[in-house]
């Protein structure tokens, strides 16, 4: 991976639109045609995307997923999580399968998508991310191995002012090292909805937490461990790309780096032992 720039294929999804009204009809038509090529009425894999006020970002996400090259029949379901912008209009224009969840929160949104999924396997995606065409098959290579019930992939950041690519690369490498450490005893701490997969039947038995609290993905993964193992997808072909807006909430890059290093150091030794069984739906 280049330390100083993002892969060239990502540029085709950087449309530059600032609002729904700026998106031309031709862009919608192109994505719709690509979706028709890959979507099946009898999917084996269901890709679930949750979106809250993502009228432009979800366009990029679905456009990237529409370029998927997979050996598996698949479907894409977008949950509109009570958006108050033009997210629903974008979904209608794309004619992508979508459902509405009025209960605010990541857990409720993903639960709604899960209940409508037809596939045997589920892959979670975020509306503000861009996915490589090889993502599905690379995730499935690991998810379909014997004894595996849940998988998670890696992700990288698209640079923006204040967050140059070479600095983001350093953060990513540190993040990957920490993930390897967590994987030994507490792999569920690595399972983020940005790139995650699991067997639907087991997930339906557990269900997502129906409150607006973060960590809904890790909570589900923790409970899935009673049915099998959590595995990491290390393939570079499965790396998902996203903007640094979650990082920007913490301020400058130096503040982001300091905060994350401090957090991991504080719980470094606790990660050496498995977490005790507990009710993931009640703990905040």
N, C-alpha and C positions, 0 to 999 in steps of 0.2 A: 504493500500500500504506500502511495506517495505521501510523504510527510507534509508537503507544502500545498497540495491541491486535491480536490475531490475527483473521483472518476468521471470521465467525460460523459458517460451515459446519463448521469444525473441531470445534465443541462437541458435535456429534452422535456423535463418536467418542471423546470423553473420558469413558469409561464409569465410571471411578472404582474399578474392581475392583483389589484388591491381590493376588489369587491366583486360581487356576483354580476353587477350590471356591466362590468368591463369584459366579461367572458363572451367571446363570439360564438355564434351558433355552430360554426365549423369545428371548433374545439370539442364541443359536446358531441357532435356527430362522429368525429374521429374516435373518441373514447368509447362511445356506444357500439360502434362497429367492432372494436377490439374486444369489448366485453362479450358480445355475441359469439365471438370465436372461441372463447375459453370457458364460458359458463355452461354447466350441464344440469339437466333436470334430475339426474340421478348421481349426485356428487358423493365422492368418497371423503373429500376434504371440504370443510366449511371454513371460510375465512371471515372472521367477525371483526368489524371495525366499529368503534364507538366514537361518536362525534357530538361535541357541544360547541356551538357557535364557530363552525369551521367551514364556512361557505366557500372559501378559496382553497384552504389547505386540503380539504377532503377531495377536491378535484385532482390535486397533485397525487394524492395517495391512490385513488382509484385508477388514475391514468397509469401509474406505475404497475399496479396489480394487473391491469388489463394487458400488460405486455408479458405476463407470466408464461413461461414455457415449461409445462409439467406433463408428466406421464399419468397424473391422477385426474379424474373428473372432479371438478370443483365448483363451488358456488361462493359468492361474495354477499354478505349481509351487513348493512350499515344500520346501526341503532342511532336514531336521532334522539339524543338525551335532553329533550325539552329545550332545544335551541330557540333563541329569540331573534336570530338574524335570518339570513336567507339560505341556511344549510339545507332545509327541506326542498327549496326550489332547485338547488344544485343537484340533489339526489333525484328529483323528479325528471330533470333534464337529462340526466345520465341514464335514466331508466334502470338503475341498479336496485336490486332487491333491498328494501329497507323497512324497518319497524320503528315505532315510536315508544319511548319510555319516559313517562312524566315524572317518575321518581328520580330526583337528581342524585348523581353519584356514579362512580366508575363501576362499582359492583352491580347495582341495578341495571345499568346499561348493558353490561356484558351478560348478565343473567337473561335478559330479554332476548339477546341474540342467540344465546345458547339454547333456549327453549324453542327457537324457530329453526335451528340448524338441522339439516338432513344428513350431513356427512357422519361417517364413523369417527373421523378425527376432526379436531378443531384447532385452527391456528388463530391467535389473537394478533390484531394489528391496530396501530394508532392512526388517527385521521391526519396528524401533522407529520407523518413519516413517508419516506420514499423507499420502495422495496425493489430489490433486483429481480430480474426475471427468473433466476435460479433459486430464489428463496424457498418456495414451497417444497421442491424436491430435496433440497439440502436439509431442511427441517425434518422431512418425512423419512429420510435415510436413517436418522437416529430414532425417531419416534416409533418406527415400526420394528425396532429390534426387540427380541424377547426380554420381558421383564421391565421394559421402560413404559412408564405411564405418563410422563410429562417431560418436556424439553424446553430449553430456552436458548436463544441465539445472542450474538453480540451486536452492538450498534456503534455508529460513529457520528460525529457532528459536522454539519455543514458550516463553514466559517461565516462570521458576520463581524462588523466593526467592533473592535474591542476583544474579539475572540478569534484571533488568526488561526489558520489551520495547524501550524506547527505546535502551538500551545495546546490546542485541543487534542492533538495526537499524543502528547505527553499524558494528558488526563486519561485518555482512552487506555493507554498501556498500563497505567496504575490501576485503573478500573478492572482490567482483565486479570491482573495479578491478584487483586483482592477476590475476584470471582473464583479463581482457582483455589484459594484458601478456604473460602466459604463452602465450596463444593464438597469438601471432605465430610463435614458434619452437619452443615446447615444450608444445603443447596437451594432451598426455597427462597432464601434471601436474594437470590440472583434472578428469580423468575419475574420479569417485568412484562406487562401486556404489550409493550412495543414489539416484542418478538418472542412468542411463547406458543407452545402447542401441547395438547393433551388428548386422551381418549374420551370421547363425549359421554359414553355410558357411565363412567365413573364420576365425571364432573357433575352430571345431572343428579347423582345420588347425594352429592355434597352441596352443590349450589354456592353461588357467590354471596357475600355479605350484602344485605339489602339496605345499607346505610351509606352515607357519603363520608367514607373514611379511606385514607390511602392504604395501600398494601393489600387490596382485595385479591390481587394476583398471587401474592405470596401466601396468603391465608388459604386459598384454594389449593395451592401446591403442597402446603404442609399437610393438609388432610388427604391429598391424593397419595401420599407416601404409604398409606396403609394398603394400597393396591399394587404398588410397584416403586421403581426407582425414578429419580429425577436426573436427567442427563444434560450435559452442555453440548451445544452444536458449535464447534470451533471453526468450521469451514469459513473461509473468507468470502465464499460465494453466497453466504447467507447473511452477510453484514447489512444491517438496515441503517439508513441515513436520516437524520433529523436535524432540525435547527437547534440552537443553543438557548432557546427561550426559558427552559427550566433552570439553566445555569444563570441567566441574566437576573433572575429574581434575587440572587445572592450578591449582586453587585459586580465588581471587577473580577477578572480571571484569578488574580492573586487571592481574593477573598473566597472564591469558589474552591480553589485548591486547598487553602488553609482549613476551611470548614470541613471538607471531606476527609482530609488526612486526620484531623483532630477526632472526628467521629469514629473512624475506623480504629484508631489507636486506643480509644476509650473502651471499645468492646473486643479488642484483639484476642484476649485470652478466653473470653466467654465463648468464642466461636470454636474452641477446641473440644467442646462437649455438645452432644445433641440437646436440643431443647425438649423439655418435658411435655408430655401430652397436655393439651388444654383446649378450651372451647374458643376457637378462632372467631366465632360470631359475636362473642361478648367482649373480649378484650379490646381496648381502644388503642 
